[in-house]
Amino acid sequence: MRIEQNNGAIEIPQDVRDITSTDPFLNSLHCEGSVIPINGGVAHRVYQISAGTNRYYLKIRGDRFASIPSITCDPHDIDHEHTALQRLGAAVPSIVPHVHSFDTERHYLILSDVIGDGQKMEDVLSRDTVPEGLFRQYGATLRTVHDATKDIHDPIRPGGDEEYYQRVLGHRFGSRNHPALQALMVELSSMPRQLILADFAPKNIGVPAKNELLTVFDLETAHQGNTVFDYGYACAHVLLHTMHDPNLLAQSIQEFNNGYGDHTFNSDLVKKIAHGILLYRLNGIIPYATILTREQKGALEKHILQQLDKPREDSLWNFSQSLFS
């Protein structure tokens, strides 16, 4: 593929130019293209490639997180995302990107565009109003993935997913050294596992213009884990994005539950997971955008820690009402 040159355009790194000029898939397109960097990638450098009327996404993994260079990583971790894309692509092809090209030596993937004329869910949620039915779609999409992967028990990583599974739990819940969260990690470790997404957050989700289900475009965290973790994780993000409006919070959680459908998850366990994930998002090493002020985040964090220390019937809805009404 030959890259168009635009005066004043952002300079494209040489390794990206090398990929666009040598990648077999891109060369098969036989047309001029343009490449622009995409903001928002944490671990990867991400570029949008436009070729004719089509768009593709190039993800490149380095030895450090793209947005947080102080965090080191293994470039070969992109191999695991490739495996996850293959597994989930076979199970839910309309929800995840198609892999057009993969190079394990140069640590890159070229993926299809699963948003099209739609938008990222985090951008939709940054507006003043939440579209009706969005959180129902959120729940329905997660349920579709869980149903499709219920019989997929092969690990994503060649040596097994146990080490990565424990790392995920430690990263999400362990940094606080809170007894309730430590006990939660032990409880989850004893429960059945299947292929899960593990980062079903609005920043990784597309809202296509015409689709009943959402799409997921970042699968680097997929592994053999607990479906209740995915469920509680998603609940936490519903709460986080609606905490400013008590009525919207209650409505959105109900929509999400209706979208997901019947389940046998223990409600107390789900609540602990959601509390732990909220703490992780409020004060984690990887920034997460919310409309909450610093003072509101502090008040929410204090409330959650009190709930973990001594669980009460005082719900997050009541807390939201007292803080924002």
N, C-alpha and C positions, 0 to 999 in steps of 0.2 A: 504494500500500500504506500502511495506517495502522499506525504503530509503537505497540505496547503500552507503556504507562508503568508501570514497576515501582518501588516505593519502594526507595530505596537502590541502584538499578541504576547502572552506570557511565554517565556522561553521554556521549551520542552527539554527535559534532561536527556542526555545522550543514550542512557540505557533504554528509555522509552522509545526513542527514535530507532534504536537497533531492533527492538521488538516489533515495531510497526513495519519495519522494512524486511524482516526475516520470518515473521510468524507465518506458518503455512495457511492458517485459516484466513488471516487478513490479506495475504497475497492472492488468495482464491477469489477475493471480491472484485479485483480488477477495476478499481475506481479510486478517485482521489478521496481523501478523508481529512478530517480535522480532529485534533486531540486537545482536550482541555482538562486541567486538574479539577477534581471534585473535593470540596471541603467536607469534613465530618468523619473521615476515616480515622480510627484510633490506632489500630495495629498496622494497617496497610496504607500504602500510597494508592490512590484510586484515580483513574482517568476515564473520562467519557470519550468514546471514539464514535464519531459520526461518519457514516459511509453511505452515500446516497440518501435514502429515506429511513435507514435503519440506524439504531444506536446500540453500542456494546459497551461493556465496562471492563477495563483492565485493572486487575488488583495485583500489586507487587508487594511481596513480604521481604523485609530486611532483617537485620540483626538487632534492631531497636524499634520500638513503637514509633510510627510515623509522627503522631501528634505529641508523644511524651518520650523524647529521646533518652531520658534517664532510665527507662524500663527496657531491659535487654530481652531478646526473645530468639527463638530458633527459626531461621528462614524456612526450614523444612516443615514448619507447622502448617504451611499452606497445603502440603500433601494431605493432611488430615481433613482440611476443608474440601479438597477435591473428592476424597472418599465420601464425605458426608453429602456432597452435592450429587454424587452418583447414586447413593442409597436413597436419598430423599427424592431425587429426580425420578427414580423408578416408582416410588410410592405415591408422591403427590406432584406430578409434573407441572400442574398449572399454578403451583404455589411458589416454587423455587426456580432460580435461573437455570438455563441450559448451559452446559460447559461447551464452548466452541473450541477452546484451546487450553492446553495445560503444559507447562514446562517445569519439571521438577528441579532442573539444574539452575534455571534463571528465576525460579520461585515466583511464577506468575500464573494467573488465570485470566482468560477472556470469557466473559459471561454475557448472556442475553439480557436485554432490558425487560424487567418484570413490572415496571411502573407505567411505562408508556406515557400517555397524556395525563396520568394521575399525579399523585404527590406522595411525598414521604409522610408517614403518619405523624411524626413529631412536628412537622410543619403545619399539618391540619390542626393539631392540638394547641398550637401557639396562638391561634386566633381567638376572638372573643366568644365565639359560639362553637359548640361541638356538633357536627352533623348528626342528625337523628339516625340511630342504628349502627353507628361506628363501633361501639363497644360490643354490640351483638355480633358484628362481623369478626371482631377481635376474638371473642370466645368461640365462635363457630369455626374459625380458621384453626385455632389451637386444637379443638376437638377433632377436626378432620385429620390433622397431622397425627395426633395420638392414636386414632383408630387405624390409620394406615400403617403405623409403625409398631403396632402392638406385638407383632410376631417377629420383629427384627431385633435379634439379640446378639448379633456379631459385633464386636467392638470396632470403633472407628480407627483406633491406633493399633499398629502392628503388635505391640507388646501387651495389649489390653488397655481398657479405659479406667482401671481402678485408680491408678496414680493421678490421672487427670481429674477423675470424679472427686477425689478427696481434696485436690487443689482448688476445684471450683467451690466446694463447700467451705473450705478454709478462707478463700478470698471473699466470699459473700457474707459469711457468718463469724469467722474465727478471729478477726482483728480486734473485736471488742473484748474478747476473753470473758464474755458474759455467761454465767452458768446455764441459763435457759437456752442460749444459742449453742453452747457446747453440747448440751443434752439433745438439742434438735439435730445436730450433725450425727450423733450416735444413732438416734432413732431413724433418720433417713437412710443411714448406711445399712440398716438391717432390712430395708423394705425391697420389694421386687423392682426390677429395672427393665427398661427397654430404651430404644433410641428416642432421645428428646432433643429439643432445640437448645435449651439452657440459657438463651439470651433473647427471649421473645419480647423485646422492648420496642416501643414506637420508633426509636432511632434506626432500627434494622428492618422496618416494615414499610411496604408500599401500599397505597390506597389507589388501585387502578380505577380509571374513569368508569369502566363498565365491567364489574365483576362482583359476584356475591361474596367472594372470599378475598382476603388480603393476601399479599405476597411477602415472602421473607427473602432478603437478598444478602444476608450475612450469616454464614453457617459455621464459622470457625470454632464455636463452642459446642457444637452437637456432639453427643456422646451417649453411652449407656448410663442412664440416670433414672430419676423418679418422676413420673408424670405429675405427682402432686407438687413437686418443686416447680415445674413449668407453670402449673395452675396458680400457685401462691405467688410466684414471680410476676405473672401477668396481673393478678389482683393488685399487687403493690403498685404497679404502674397506673392502673385505673385510679387508685386512690391518690397517687401523687399528682396526677394531672387534673383531678377534680376537687382536691382538698379545699380550694378557695371558695367553693359553692356547695354548701351542705345538701341542698336538694339535688343538684347535679350529681354529687357523689353517690347518694342513695340510688338514684335512677340508673347511673352508669354501672354500678356494681350489679344491679338486678339485670340490666341488659346483658352484661358479660356472662352472668350465670345462665341466663336463658339461652344465649348463643352456644355456650358449651354443652348445656343439656345435663341430663341426669348423671350423677357420679356417686361414688362411695367415699370420697375424701373426708377425713375427719376434720370438722370445722375448726377445732382448736389447733390442729397441726397446720392447717392453711393459714390461720391467723398468725401463728408464730413465724412461718415462712415470710408472710407479707410484712410483718414487723421488722424482721431481720433485713429484708431487701430494702425497705424504706430507710433504715439506718445506713445501709451501704450506699444508697443513692444520695442521702443527705450529706454524707461526710466521707466519700470514697476518694481514692487516689485518681480515679478517672472521672472527670467532671461530667455532670448530667444537668442539662438545662431544665429549669422549672420557673414558674412565675412567682414562686414563694420568695419573700424577702428574707434577708439574713435572720431577722428577729423571728419570723414565722417558722423558719427551718429550725431554729433553736428551740422554740416552744414545742414543735412537733417531735423533735428528738427527745426532749425531756419527757413528754407524754408517753412515748413508746417505751422508753427505759423504765418508767414507772409501771407500765403494763407488764413488762417482762419480769420486773422484780416481784410484783404482786398483781396478778391478773384480776381485773374487775369487769363488771358488765358495762362500764363506761366506754362506749364505742368511739371509733374514730369519727363517726357521724356527729356524735355529741360534741367531741372535741372541735371538729370543723365548725359546728354551729356556734360554739362559744368564742372561737377565735375570729370568725369572719362575718358573723351576723351583726 
